[in-house]
Amino acid sequence: MSETPHKPVHLAVYDTYADWETGHTTAHLTQRGYQVRTVGLAATAGQQITTMGGVRVQPDLSLADLRPEDSSLLILTGASLWDTGDTLAPFAAKARAFLAAGVPVAAICGATAGLAREGLLDGRPHTSAAPFYLAGQPGYAGAGHYVEADAVTDGDLITAGPTEPVAFAREVFARLGVYKPDVLDAWYRLFHDSDASAYPVLMAASESGDA
């Protein structure tokens, strides 16, 4: 019997998107059978976004057309635009809809500020770049739930700071059940700690199909 196909993972893309923050996450999700679809404010022909690294991306679909029931996960990336106005506020509002529907949301770097302004961190354990970064966000009332950690998962919400793309990926993989616990531990030790002893574990899991 064949496995039920995964619903796509949706990656939010917008100008000044911080390229380095989601590379581990999307690459390994793709290797594990997930389709990654990009979501922009608009997806009309010619309306490309440009990442912080100067890479141009044509979004696969518009944010207005994204429904939680069609997705496995929404990933919100960091971007300078989170700190310069409300241009990206619709993505935080979409995150609220995902969480209300019981569909996971993973936010890293500046995206956590957007969630803070949306009120989504007020009652949930979370992290970000630093406590003072969120403390300065209008309407944020979640300081008592801030956790000093590389990445934090609270139910369907994952948060991380800008320097922790590997820990961010680990939390996403754990939430989606992408790897068995021992394999996930080896993956993290290899990519985060450069622990060569983890490589044979990953290779054995890959060759046996027991990841």
Order of alpha helices (4+ residues) and beta strands (2+ residues): beta-alpha-beta-beta-beta-beta-beta-alpha-beta-alpha-alpha-beta-beta-alpha-alpha-alpha
